[in-house]
Amino acid sequence: MGGCVSLHCPAGALSVHEILEMIMAFMLLVMVNGEMRDTEMMYFKNINRCNFFANAIETGYKNDKQYKITAWCEPKMVPEATKFWD
């Protein structure tokens, strides 16, 4: 989406004010047995905190029926008002 500098922005475009209120965050992503899990709302301000949870998810309790779990963090621009988990 591109920024819009006029008072009348097309639907879906971010205004300059909205762009200025965006910050870098890290979204936790999880894949279980090759299928992505819904983690759309799992944002962290601190990459180390996000990586802590990614590591804990991957190396959690092991048993004979352990699923193949992969977890990682990706940077993403989000509104400042986003809920964070750290």
Secondary structure, DSSP 8 states (H G I E B T S, - for coil): --EE-SSS--TT-EEHHHHHTEEEEEEEEEEETTEE---TT-EES-HHHHHHHHHHHHTS---TT---EEEEEEEEEEETT--B--
